[in-house]
Amino acid sequence: MIAAGAGSEEIMLKLQNIILEMIAKGDTLANTATRLCIEAETLVPDAICSVLTVDGAGIIHPLAGPSLPACYSVALDGIKAGPTAGSCGTAVYLRSEVTVTDIESDSRWAEYRHLALPIGLKACWSSPILDASGEPVGTFAFYYRKRRGPTELEREIVRQCVHLCAIALEREQRMEAHKLRAFTDALTGLPNRAAFNAALGALDCAAPGGWALLVIDLDNLKFANDTFGHHAGDCLLKIAGERIAAAVAPNAAFRVGGDEFAAVLQTPASLKNLDGLAEQVLAALAEPAECGEHVIVPRATIGGATLSLGDRVAERVRQNADFALYHAKETGRGGFVRYWPGLGTNITRRLGEIRDVDAALRDHRIEAYYQPVVRLDTREIVGLEALCRMRIGDRVISAADFQEATKDVHVAVAMTARMMALVAADVRAWLDMGIPFQHVGINVSSADMHSGMLDRLLAAAFEKESVPLHHVILEVTETVYMGEGERLVQRAVEALRAKGLRVALDDFGTGYASLTHLLTVPVDILKIDKSFIARLAPGDASMAIVEGLIQIAGKLDMRVIAEGIETENQAHELMSAGCLLGQGYLFAEAVDREATTALLLSGAQRLSGPLRCQTGRGKRGSAMRPTDVRGCSASRQQ
């Protein structure tokens, strides 16, 4: 026992510093409470220290008791606070300290003395730990092997310990609340993608058939948003989330982003009848939903997969479920497909392409080819589009032949990293040669945008080569914006534009093409798809559409590039419609670095006057605008 006076104050300060340092460094609550007990028992050698927590229902749970038998602590778990719940449970109930000097005779220990007496515990003094609002969150207790109560010095020690426990528990509550927010989808209240990833990471992959996965895509969210507005779409997501969670309960349901949900199935009944559970989900969703003034019937497509022999990681099961979903959408939306080996020719091809691209990346057989972007009037080269090629022996394979592989996020990010490194090195070489190089377009996929690594890939490539980012144009298709995290993608694009990059909306006129995207998608350049250019002729509907797009883009302060120009007639029709820039086989096909260098040396647009890049903001707030169609100069700004 420590002596009272200045020495005791010094020891108490040391105790305080030890525990506060552990809290500040982020040590676990259990470790912190255990260390506190050990230090307190050092100060009071004949006391045995215990810390319990209390949940919102008033149930107590052991947190630390290093000198208590483990079986005793386990026996306390789950006791409900009340007027006769031992010293600790009663202290929680009364919100005040409880001193029991004789456990054997005290009525408050009547139901629990059989736990304490056999291990030599004869007295217990417990103090509640209250939060800022006065609610009990735990207890700090001293057990004694003699029938006695606390001394004044022990009271001072416990006051300090209770205070330190309150600080530690408050920090834990804040962390739990933050974690809850981080792992909860704000709209539906379901666990989110981060929680889903964590749940997958915690699954045991050693026992085939031990768990299964459903991935669920709503088929009509875009229709609801476009037709009734985003409030109706949000309502549809909330209702769908509630119905999916109820249908798969007690299994866990997640909203993993956008219109995509998932369920991790672990109950025997679910695993025995995966098809039946999927049908239950579809049936639950098929009921009409009232979304404000509108009645919407949710529609969904489901893919599923079960942990199988050879699935060594959960990600493989997830990929199989995605493959099944992909096949379900291909063969007819609104149903369920369960993954089986060799699922469909498209899926098989995709897996093969992923393997081929993986091997090509390892062997450095991914190469950058370039197709010039020219002024239609002078045929001078004002920019390039970088195109990915894969070399297999003497053959060079177009990206179109392995595009399925880019749907795998890991492959997509690796390919983008490789392409950016190649392009950055080539641009640096061209600038060093004195070529008046203006810009290069690099295609990025939805996987790139959602990987969270695009910033780092750009920095790693272009900063390494000291290439200013105003020489870079990111080319994205509309599908990048249509998937999960649409707003997140838009914010990411805006941040990239603020750094000097420009963004082109590629292949406009195909897929999900919509004029409304021109109002919401932050882009600087509109690339009209070759399918329109191929039909250009006076009086053809394509001509009217192209003319309209050029006029709209002009009013929105966007540049326009026509893709796939193959004839002089097409070039003439485009110029007559007001289009100034184009690319296609009429001017050059995609060629390798050496051939591109020759093209630039002979045909790059040479700007008159001092070469400089002007900054400013156009009508859409772009971070970098050239003064005319020529774009930025070849200056080596760094």
C-alpha positions as CSV (number, residue, x, y, z in Angstrom):
1,M,0.0,0.0,0.0
2,I,1.3,3.5,-0.9
3,A,1.6,6.1,1.8
4,A,-0.5,9.3,1.8
5,G,1.0,12.7,1.0
6,A,3.3,14.1,-1.7
7,G,4.5,10.6,-2.6
8,S,1.0,9.4,-3.4
9,E,0.3,12.4,-5.6
10,E,3.5,11.6,-7.6
11,I,2.4,7.9,-8.0
12,M,-1.1,8.9,-9.0
13,L,0.3,11.3,-11.6
14,K,2.4,8.5,-13.0
15,L,-0.6,6.3,-13.2
16,Q,-2.5,9.0,-15.0
17,N,0.3,9.6,-17.5
18,I,0.6,5.9,-18.3
19,I,-3.0,5.4,-19.1
20,L,-3.5,8.8,-21.0
21,E,-0.5,7.9,-23.1
22,M,-2.0,4.6,-24.0
23,I,-5.3,6.3,-24.9
24,A,-3.5,9.0,-27.0
25,K,-1.5,6.3,-28.9
26,G,-4.7,4.5,-29.8
27,D,-4.1,1.3,-27.8
28,T,-7.1,-1.0,-27.6
29,L,-9.6,-0.4,-24.9
30,A,-9.0,-3.9,-23.4
31,N,-5.3,-3.4,-23.2
32,T,-5.8,0.0,-21.6
33,A,-8.2,-1.3,-19.0
34,T,-6.0,-4.2,-18.2
35,R,-3.0,-2.0,-17.7
36,L,-5.1,0.3,-15.4
37,C,-6.1,-2.8,-13.3
38,I,-2.5,-3.9,-13.0
39,E,-1.3,-0.5,-12.0
40,A,-4.2,-0.1,-9.5
41,E,-3.4,-3.5,-8.0
42,T,0.2,-2.4,-7.6
43,L,-0.9,0.6,-5.6
44,V,-3.4,-1.6,-3.5
45,P,-1.7,-5.0,-3.3
46,D,-4.6,-6.7,-1.4
47,A,-7.2,-5.6,-3.9
48,I,-8.3,-7.4,-7.1
49,C,-9.4,-5.0,-9.8
50,S,-12.2,-5.4,-12.4
51,V,-13.6,-3.2,-15.2
52,L,-16.9,-4.0,-16.8
53,T,-18.8,-2.3,-19.6
54,V,-22.5,-1.7,-19.8
55,D,-24.4,-1.7,-23.1
56,G,-27.5,0.3,-24.0
57,A,-29.8,-2.4,-22.7
58,G,-28.2,-2.3,-19.3
59,I,-26.3,-5.6,-19.8
60,I,-22.9,-5.9,-18.3
61,H,-19.9,-7.4,-20.0
62,P,-16.3,-8.1,-18.7
63,L,-13.6,-5.9,-20.1
64,A,-10.6,-6.4,-17.8
65,G,-9.8,-8.4,-14.7
66,P,-6.3,-9.7,-15.0
67,S,-6.2,-11.2,-11.5
68,L,-9.6,-12.8,-11.7
69,P,-10.1,-16.4,-13.0
70,A,-11.3,-16.4,-16.6
71,C,-14.3,-18.5,-15.7
72,Y,-15.5,-15.9,-13.2
73,S,-15.3,-13.1,-15.8
74,V,-17.2,-15.3,-18.3
75,A,-19.9,-16.0,-15.8
76,L,-20.5,-12.2,-15.3
77,D,-21.1,-11.7,-19.0
78,G,-24.7,-11.0,-19.8
79,I,-26.0,-10.1,-16.3
80,K,-28.6,-7.3,-16.4
81,A,-28.2,-4.4,-14.1
82,G,-30.6,-4.3,-11.2
83,P,-31.1,-3.6,-7.5
84,T,-29.8,-7.1,-6.6
85,A,-27.2,-7.7,-9.3
86,G,-24.2,-7.9,-7.1
87,S,-22.0,-4.8,-6.4
88,C,-21.4,-3.9,-10.1
89,G,-24.9,-4.5,-11.4
90,T,-26.4,-2.6,-8.6
91,A,-24.0,0.3,-9.0
92,V,-25.0,0.6,-12.6
93,Y,-28.7,0.5,-11.6
94,L,-28.3,3.1,-8.9
95,R,-25.7,5.2,-10.8
96,S,-23.8,5.4,-7.5
97,E,-21.1,3.4,-5.8
98,V,-22.0,0.2,-3.9
99,T,-19.9,-1.2,-1.0
100,V,-20.5,-4.8,0.0
101,T,-18.3,-5.6,2.9
102,D,-19.6,-9.2,3.2
103,I,-20.6,-11.0,0.0
104,E,-21.7,-14.0,1.9
105,S,-24.4,-12.3,3.8
106,D,-25.4,-9.4,1.5
107,S,-28.7,-9.9,-0.2
108,R,-27.5,-8.1,-3.3
109,W,-25.1,-11.0,-3.9
110,A,-27.7,-13.7,-3.3
111,E,-27.7,-15.0,-6.9
112,Y,-24.0,-14.6,-7.5
113,R,-22.2,-15.4,-4.2
114,H,-21.7,-19.0,-5.4
115,L,-19.4,-17.5,-8.1
116,A,-17.3,-15.3,-5.8
117,L,-16.9,-17.2,-2.5
118,P,-15.2,-20.4,-4.0
119,I,-12.4,-18.2,-5.4
120,G,-11.9,-16.4,-2.1
121,L,-13.7,-13.1,-2.9
122,K,-15.3,-11.8,0.3
123,A,-16.1,-8.2,-0.3
124,C,-16.6,-6.0,-3.4
125,W,-16.7,-2.2,-3.8
126,S,-17.9,-1.0,-7.2
127,S,-18.1,2.5,-8.7
128,P,-20.2,3.3,-11.8
129,I,-18.5,4.9,-14.8
130,L,-20.8,7.6,-16.2
131,D,-20.6,9.3,-19.6
132,A,-21.1,13.0,-20.2
133,S,-24.8,12.7,-20.0
134,G,-24.8,10.8,-16.8
135,E,-25.6,7.4,-18.3
136,P,-23.6,4.4,-17.0
137,V,-21.1,2.9,-19.4
138,G,-19.2,0.7,-17.1
139,T,-18.0,-0.1,-13.6
140,F,-14.7,-0.1,-11.8
141,A,-14.5,-2.4,-8.8
142,F,-12.1,-3.5,-6.1
143,Y,-12.6,-7.1,-4.7
144,Y,-11.1,-8.0,-1.3
145,R,-10.2,-11.3,0.2
146,K,-11.2,-9.9,3.6
147,R,-14.5,-8.5,4.8
148,R,-13.9,-4.8,4.6
149,G,-14.7,-1.6,2.7
150,P,-12.4,1.0,1.0
151,T,-10.0,3.3,2.7
152,E,-9.8,7.0,1.9
153,L,-6.6,6.5,-0.1
154,E,-8.3,3.8,-2.1
155,R,-11.2,6.1,-2.8
156,E,-8.8,8.7,-4.2
157,I,-7.2,5.9,-6.4
158,V,-10.6,4.8,-7.7
159,R,-11.7,8.3,-8.4
160,Q,-8.7,8.7,-10.7
161,C,-9.3,5.2,-12.2
162,V,-12.9,5.9,-12.9
163,H,-12.0,9.2,-14.5
164,L,-9.4,7.5,-16.7
165,C,-11.9,4.7,-17.6
166,A,-14.5,7.3,-18.6
167,I,-12.0,8.9,-21.0
168,A,-11.0,5.6,-22.5
169,L,-14.6,4.5,-22.9
170,E,-15.6,7.9,-24.4
171,R,-12.8,7.5,-27.0
172,E,-14.0,4.0,-27.8
173,Q,-17.5,5.2,-28.2
174,R,-16.4,7.9,-30.6
175,M,-14.3,5.4,-32.6
176,E,-17.3,3.0,-32.7
177,A,-19.6,5.8,-33.9
178,H,-17.1,6.8,-36.6
179,K,-16.7,3.2,-37.6
180,L,-20.4,2.8,-37.8
181,R,-20.7,5.9,-40.0
182,A,-17.8,4.7,-42.2
183,F,-19.4,1.2,-42.6
184,T,-23.0,2.3,-43.1
185,D,-24.7,3.5,-46.2
186,A,-26.2,6.9,-45.4
187,L,-29.2,6.5,-47.7
188,T,-30.4,2.9,-46.9
189,G,-28.9,2.4,-43.5
190,L,-27.4,-0.9,-44.7
191,P,-23.8,-1.8,-44.3
192,N,-21.9,-0.3,-47.2
193,R,-19.1,-1.4,-49.5
194,A,-16.4,-1.0,-46.9
195,A,-18.4,-3.2,-44.5
196,F,-19.0,-5.7,-47.3
197,N,-15.3,-5.9,-48.1
198,A,-14.5,-6.4,-44.4
199,A,-17.1,-9.1,-44.1
200,L,-15.7,-10.9,-47.1
201,G,-12.2,-10.6,-45.6
202,A,-13.4,-12.3,-42.4
203,L,-15.0,-15.3,-44.1
204,D,-13.4,-18.8,-43.8
205,C,-12.6,-20.2,-47.2
206,A,-11.4,-23.5,-46.0
207,A,-14.7,-25.4,-46.1
208,P,-16.4,-25.6,-49.6
209,G,-20.1,-24.8,-49.3
210,G,-19.6,-23.0,-46.1
211,W,-21.1,-19.7,-47.4
212,A,-22.5,-18.1,-50.5
213,L,-22.9,-14.7,-52.1
214,L,-25.7,-13.0,-54.0
215,V,-25.1,-9.8,-55.9
216,I,-28.2,-7.9,-56.8
217,D,-28.5,-5.0,-59.3
218,L,-31.6,-2.9,-59.6
219,D,-32.5,-2.7,-63.3
220,N,-34.7,0.4,-63.2
221,L,-32.9,2.9,-61.0
222,K,-31.8,5.0,-63.9
223,F,-35.3,5.0,-65.3
224,A,-36.7,6.2,-62.0
225,N,-34.1,9.0,-61.7
226,D,-34.5,10.1,-65.3
227,T,-38.3,9.9,-65.3
228,F,-39.3,10.9,-61.8
229,G,-36.2,12.6,-60.4
230,H,-33.5,11.6,-58.0
231,H,-35.8,11.8,-55.0
232,A,-37.8,9.0,-56.4
233,G,-34.6,7.1,-57.2
234,D,-33.5,7.5,-53.6
235,C,-36.8,6.3,-52.3
236,L,-36.6,3.3,-54.6
237,L,-33.1,2.4,-53.2
238,K,-34.4,2.7,-49.6
239,I,-37.3,0.5,-50.2
240,A,-35.2,-2.0,-52.2
241,G,-32.7,-2.1,-49.4
242,E,-35.3,-2.8,-46.8
243,R,-36.9,-5.6,-48.8
244,I,-33.6,-7.3,-49.7
245,A,-32.5,-7.2,-46.0
246,A,-35.8,-8.7,-44.9
247,A,-35.8,-11.4,-47.5
248,V,-32.3,-12.6,-46.7
249,A,-32.5,-12.3,-42.9
250,P,-30.9,-13.4,-40.7
251,N,-28.1,-13.3,-43.3
252,A,-26.4,-9.9,-43.8
253,A,-27.4,-7.6,-46.7
254,F,-25.2,-4.7,-48.0
255,R,-25.5,-1.8,-50.3
256,V,-22.2,-1.8,-52.1
257,G,-22.8,1.2,-54.3
258,G,-25.1,2.8,-56.8
259,D,-27.9,0.3,-57.7
260,E,-25.9,-2.7,-56.4
261,F,-26.7,-4.7,-53.3
262,A,-25.2,-7.9,-52.0
263,A,-26.0,-10.6,-49.4
264,V,-23.5,-12.9,-47.6
265,L,-25.4,-16.2,-46.9
266,Q,-24.3,-18.4,-44.1
267,T,-27.4,-20.1,-42.6
268,P,-27.9,-23.7,-43.5
269,A,-31.3,-23.1,-45.0
270,S,-30.0,-20.4,-47.3
271,L,-27.1,-22.5,-48.5
272,K,-29.4,-25.5,-49.1
273,N,-31.7,-23.5,-51.4
274,L,-29.8,-20.7,-53.0
275,D,-32.2,-20.5,-55.9
276,G,-35.2,-20.4,-53.6
277,L,-33.7,-17.5,-51.6
278,A,-33.0,-15.6,-54.8
279,E,-36.5,-16.0,-55.9
280,Q,-37.7,-14.7,-52.5
281,V,-35.7,-11.6,-53.0
282,L,-37.1,-11.1,-56.5
283,A,-40.6,-11.7,-55.3
284,A,-40.2,-9.2,-52.4
285,L,-38.8,-6.5,-54.8
286,A,-41.6,-7.1,-57.3
287,E,-44.3,-5.5,-55.1
288,P,-45.2,-1.9,-56.2
289,A,-43.5,0.8,-54.1
290,E,-44.9,4.2,-53.3
291,C,-42.2,6.9,-53.9
292,G,-43.8,10.2,-53.2
293,E,-46.5,10.8,-55.9
294,H,-45.2,7.9,-58.0
295,V,-45.7,4.1,-57.8
296,I,-42.6,2.2,-59.0
297,V,-42.1,-1.5,-59.2
298,P,-38.5,-2.4,-58.4
299,R,-36.8,-4.7,-60.9
300,A,-33.6,-6.6,-60.2
301,T,-31.2,-9.1,-61.6
302,I,-29.3,-11.4,-59.4
303,G,-26.1,-13.4,-59.7
304,G,-24.9,-15.9,-57.1
305,A,-22.0,-18.1,-56.2
306,T,-21.1,-20.6,-53.5
307,L,-17.7,-21.1,-52.0
308,S,-16.3,-24.0,-54.0
309,L,-13.3,-26.3,-53.9
310,G,-10.4,-24.2,-55.2
311,D,-11.8,-20.9,-54.1
312,R,-8.9,-20.0,-51.8
313,V,-9.9,-16.4,-51.3
314,A,-13.3,-14.7,-50.9
315,E,-12.6,-12.4,-53.8
316,R,-12.8,-15.4,-56.2
317,V,-16.4,-16.2,-55.0
318,R,-17.2,-12.5,-55.4
319,Q,-15.8,-12.5,-58.9
320,N,-17.8,-15.7,-59.7
321,A,-21.0,-14.0,-58.5
322,D,-20.2,-11.0,-60.6
323,F,-19.7,-13.3,-63.6
324,A,-23.1,-14.9,-62.9
325,L,-24.7,-11.4,-62.7
326,Y,-23.1,-10.4,-66.0
327,H,-24.4,-13.6,-67.6
328,A,-27.9,-13.0,-66.1
329,K,-28.0,-9.5,-67.7
330,E,-26.8,-10.8,-71.0
331,T,-29.4,-13.6,-71.2
332,G,-32.3,-11.6,-69.8
333,R,-32.7,-9.1,-67.0
334,G,-35.0,-9.8,-64.1
335,G,-33.9,-13.3,-63.2
336,F,-31.3,-15.2,-61.2
337,V,-28.2,-17.1,-62.5
338,R,-26.0,-19.2,-60.3
339,Y,-22.4,-19.5,-61.2
340,W,-21.0,-22.8,-62.6
341,P,-17.6,-23.6,-64.0
342,G,-17.3,-22.5,-67.6
343,L,-20.3,-20.1,-67.4
344,G,-21.0,-18.9,-70.9
345,T,-18.6,-18.2,-73.7
346,N,-18.4,-14.5,-72.9
347,I,-17.3,-15.2,-69.3
348,T,-14.9,-17.8,-70.4
349,R,-13.3,-15.4,-72.9
350,R,-13.2,-12.7,-70.2
351,L,-11.3,-15.0,-67.8
352,G,-8.9,-16.0,-70.6
353,E,-8.3,-12.3,-71.5
354,I,-7.6,-11.5,-67.9
355,R,-4.9,-14.2,-67.8
356,D,-3.5,-13.0,-71.1
357,V,-3.3,-9.4,-70.0
358,D,-1.8,-10.4,-66.6
359,A,1.0,-12.3,-68.4
360,A,1.5,-9.4,-70.9
361,L,1.8,-6.9,-68.0
362,R,4.4,-9.1,-66.3
363,D,6.4,-9.5,-69.5
364,H,6.1,-5.8,-70.5
365,R,4.2,-6.6,-73.6
366,I,1.6,-3.9,-73.2
367,E,2.6,-1.0,-75.5
368,A,1.3,2.5,-76.3
369,Y,0.3,3.3,-79.9
370,Y,-0.9,6.7,-80.9
371,Q,-3.5,8.1,-83.4
372,P,-3.2,11.8,-84.3
373,V,-5.9,14.4,-83.7
374,V,-5.7,16.9,-86.5
375,R,-7.1,20.2,-87.6
376,L,-9.5,19.4,-90.4
377,D,-8.6,22.5,-92.4
378,T,-4.8,22.4,-92.3
379,R,-4.4,18.7,-91.4
380,E,-1.8,19.7,-88.7
381,I,-1.5,17.4,-85.7
382,V,-2.7,19.2,-82.6
383,G,-2.8,16.1,-80.3
384,L,-2.7,12.3,-79.9
385,E,-4.9,9.6,-78.5
386,A,-2.9,6.9,-76.7
387,L,-4.2,3.4,-77.5
388,C,-3.3,0.3,-75.6
389,R,-1.9,-2.6,-77.6
390,M,-0.7,-6.1,-76.5
391,R,2.1,-7.8,-78.3
392,I,1.9,-11.6,-78.7
393,G,4.9,-12.8,-80.6
394,D,5.0,-10.9,-83.9
395,R,1.3,-9.9,-83.6
396,V,0.0,-6.7,-82.1
397,I,-3.5,-7.0,-80.6
398,S,-5.9,-4.1,-80.3
399,A,-7.5,-3.3,-77.0
400,A,-10.9,-4.2,-78.5
401,D,-9.8,-7.8,-78.5
402,F,-9.2,-7.9,-74.7
403,Q,-11.6,-5.3,-73.4
404,E,-13.4,-7.8,-71.2
405,A,-10.2,-8.0,-69.1
406,T,-10.4,-4.3,-68.2
407,K,-13.6,-5.0,-66.3
408,D,-11.3,-6.6,-63.6
409,V,-10.3,-3.7,-61.4
410,H,-6.8,-5.1,-60.7
411,V,-6.1,-5.6,-64.4
412,A,-7.6,-2.2,-65.3
413,V,-5.4,-0.3,-62.7
414,A,-2.3,-2.2,-63.7
415,M,-2.9,-1.5,-67.4
416,T,-3.6,2.2,-66.7
417,A,-0.4,2.5,-64.7
418,R,1.6,0.8,-67.5
419,M,0.1,3.1,-70.2
420,M,0.6,6.3,-68.2
421,A,4.3,5.4,-67.6
422,L,4.8,4.7,-71.3
423,V,3.0,7.8,-72.4
424,A,4.7,10.1,-69.9
425,A,8.1,8.9,-71.1
426,D,7.2,9.4,-74.8
427,V,5.8,12.9,-74.2
428,R,9.0,13.8,-72.3
429,A,11.1,12.6,-75.2
430,W,9.0,14.6,-77.7
431,L,9.2,17.8,-75.7
432,D,13.0,17.3,-75.3
433,M,13.2,17.0,-79.1
434,G,11.6,20.5,-79.5
435,I,8.4,19.1,-81.0
436,P,5.5,21.6,-80.3
437,F,3.6,18.9,-78.5
438,Q,0.2,19.9,-77.3
439,H,-1.8,17.1,-75.7
440,V,-2.3,13.3,-75.4
441,G,-5.6,11.6,-74.6
442,I,-5.4,8.6,-72.3
443,N,-8.5,6.3,-71.9
444,V,-9.5,5.5,-68.3
445,S,-12.2,3.0,-67.3
446,S,-14.8,2.9,-64.6
447,A,-12.5,0.6,-62.6
448,D,-9.8,3.2,-62.8
449,M,-12.1,6.0,-61.5
450,H,-13.4,3.8,-58.6
451,S,-10.1,2.4,-57.6
452,G,-9.1,5.6,-55.8
453,M,-5.6,5.3,-57.4
454,L,-5.9,7.5,-60.4
455,D,-4.3,10.5,-58.7
456,R,-1.3,8.4,-57.6
457,L,-0.9,6.8,-61.1
458,L,-0.8,10.2,-62.7
459,A,1.7,11.6,-60.2
460,A,3.9,8.5,-60.4
461,A,4.0,8.7,-64.2
462,F,4.0,12.3,-65.2
463,E,5.7,13.9,-62.2
464,K,8.5,11.4,-62.6
465,E,9.0,12.5,-66.2
466,S,8.5,16.2,-65.4
467,V,5.6,16.4,-67.8
468,P,3.1,19.2,-66.9
469,L,-0.5,17.8,-66.6
470,H,-1.9,20.3,-69.0
471,H,-0.5,18.0,-71.7
472,V,-2.9,15.3,-70.6
473,I,-6.5,14.7,-71.5
474,L,-8.4,11.9,-69.7
475,E,-10.8,10.2,-72.0
476,V,-13.8,8.6,-70.4
477,T,-17.0,7.1,-71.7
478,E,-20.5,7.8,-70.3
479,T,-20.6,4.3,-68.7
480,V,-17.9,5.5,-66.2
481,Y,-20.5,8.0,-64.9
482,M,-23.4,5.6,-65.0
483,G,-22.2,3.1,-62.5
484,E,-21.8,3.1,-58.7
485,G,-20.6,6.2,-57.1
486,E,-21.6,8.6,-59.9
487,R,-21.2,11.7,-57.7
488,L,-17.9,10.4,-56.4
489,V,-16.6,10.1,-60.0
490,Q,-17.8,13.6,-60.8
491,R,-15.9,15.0,-57.8
492,A,-12.8,13.1,-58.7
493,V,-12.9,14.4,-62.3
494,E,-13.4,17.9,-61.1
495,A,-10.4,17.6,-58.8
496,L,-8.3,16.3,-61.6
497,R,-9.4,19.2,-63.9
498,A,-8.4,21.6,-61.1
499,K,-4.9,20.2,-61.4
500,G,-4.7,21.2,-65.1
501,L,-6.0,18.1,-66.8
502,R,-8.7,18.2,-69.3
503,V,-11.4,15.6,-69.7
504,A,-12.9,14.2,-72.9
505,L,-16.3,12.4,-73.1
506,D,-15.4,9.6,-75.5
507,D,-17.6,7.7,-77.9
508,F,-20.5,10.1,-77.4
509,G,-23.6,8.8,-79.2
510,T,-23.4,5.2,-78.1
511,G,-24.5,3.2,-75.1
512,Y,-26.1,5.4,-72.5
513,A,-25.8,8.6,-74.5
514,S,-28.0,11.4,-73.2
515,L,-27.9,15.1,-73.7
516,T,-28.5,15.5,-70.0
517,H,-25.0,14.2,-69.3
518,L,-23.6,17.3,-71.0
519,L,-25.1,19.4,-68.2
520,T,-23.9,17.2,-65.4
521,V,-20.7,15.6,-66.5
522,P,-17.7,17.9,-66.0
523,V,-15.9,17.6,-69.4
524,D,-14.0,19.9,-71.7
525,I,-14.0,17.9,-75.0
526,L,-16.8,16.0,-76.7
527,K,-15.7,13.1,-79.0
528,I,-18.5,12.2,-81.4
529,D,-18.6,8.5,-82.0
530,K,-17.6,7.1,-85.4
531,S,-21.0,5.5,-85.8
532,F,-22.4,8.9,-86.6
533,I,-19.4,9.9,-88.8
534,A,-19.8,6.7,-90.9
535,R,-23.2,7.8,-92.1
536,L,-22.5,11.5,-92.8
537,A,-24.2,12.7,-95.9
538,P,-26.3,15.7,-96.8
539,G,-29.9,15.1,-95.6
540,D,-29.0,12.1,-93.5
541,A,-30.3,12.1,-89.9
542,S,-26.7,11.6,-88.6
543,M,-25.8,15.0,-90.2
544,A,-28.5,16.8,-88.3
545,I,-27.5,15.1,-85.0
546,V,-23.8,16.0,-85.5
547,E,-24.6,19.6,-86.4
548,G,-26.8,19.8,-83.3
549,L,-24.1,18.4,-81.1
550,I,-21.5,20.8,-82.4
551,Q,-23.8,23.7,-81.7
552,I,-24.6,22.5,-78.2
553,A,-21.0,21.9,-77.4
554,G,-20.0,25.4,-78.6
555,K,-22.6,27.0,-76.3
556,L,-21.3,24.9,-73.4
557,D,-17.7,25.9,-74.1
558,M,-16.6,22.4,-75.1
559,R,-14.3,21.4,-77.9
560,V,-15.5,18.8,-80.4
561,I,-13.5,16.0,-82.0
562,A,-15.0,13.8,-84.6
563,E,-13.8,10.1,-84.4
564,G,-13.5,7.6,-87.2
565,I,-13.1,9.9,-90.2
566,E,-12.2,7.7,-93.2
567,T,-13.1,9.8,-96.3
568,E,-12.5,13.3,-97.6
569,N,-16.3,13.6,-97.9
570,Q,-16.8,13.0,-94.2
571,A,-14.1,15.6,-93.4
572,H,-15.7,18.1,-95.7
573,E,-19.2,17.6,-94.2
574,L,-17.8,18.0,-90.7
575,M,-16.0,21.2,-91.6
576,S,-19.2,22.6,-93.1
577,A,-21.0,21.7,-89.8
578,G,-18.4,23.7,-87.9
579,C,-16.3,20.9,-86.6
580,L,-12.6,21.8,-86.4
581,L,-10.9,18.7,-85.1
582,G,-10.9,15.0,-86.1
583,Q,-9.1,11.7,-86.1
584,G,-9.4,8.6,-88.2
585,Y,-7.8,6.4,-90.8
586,L,-8.1,9.2,-93.4
587,F,-5.2,10.9,-91.5
588,A,-3.4,8.1,-89.8
589,E,-4.1,4.8,-88.1
590,A,-2.7,4.1,-84.6
591,V,1.1,3.6,-84.8
592,D,3.9,2.9,-82.5
593,R,6.2,5.5,-80.8
594,E,8.8,5.7,-83.6
595,A,6.2,6.2,-86.3
596,T,4.4,8.7,-84.2
597,T,7.6,10.7,-83.7
598,A,8.0,10.8,-87.5
599,L,4.4,12.1,-87.9
600,L,4.9,14.8,-85.3
601,L,8.2,15.9,-86.8
602,S,6.6,16.4,-90.2
603,G,3.1,17.5,-89.2
604,A,2.8,18.9,-85.7
605,Q,1.2,22.3,-85.6
606,R,3.8,24.9,-85.0
607,L,2.4,27.9,-83.1
608,S,3.4,31.4,-84.0
609,G,4.7,33.8,-81.3
610,P,5.9,32.8,-77.9
611,L,4.9,29.3,-76.8
612,R,2.8,29.6,-73.7
613,C,-0.2,28.0,-72.1
614,Q,-3.0,30.3,-71.0
615,T,-5.0,29.6,-67.9
616,G,-8.5,30.7,-67.1
617,R,-12.0,29.4,-66.7
618,G,-14.5,29.0,-69.4
619,K,-18.3,28.9,-69.0
620,R,-18.1,25.4,-67.3
621,G,-15.3,26.4,-64.9
622,S,-12.5,24.3,-66.5
623,A,-9.2,24.8,-64.9
624,M,-7.2,25.1,-68.2
625,R,-8.4,26.5,-71.5
626,P,-6.5,27.1,-74.7
627,T,-7.2,30.3,-76.5
628,D,-8.3,28.4,-79.6
629,V,-8.5,24.9,-81.0
630,R,-4.7,24.6,-81.0
631,G,-4.6,23.8,-77.3
632,C,-1.6,24.2,-75.0
633,S,1.9,24.8,-76.3
634,A,5.1,22.8,-76.0
635,S,6.5,24.8,-73.2
636,R,8.2,22.8,-70.4
637,Q,6.3,24.2,-67.5
638,Q,6.9,22.2,-64.4
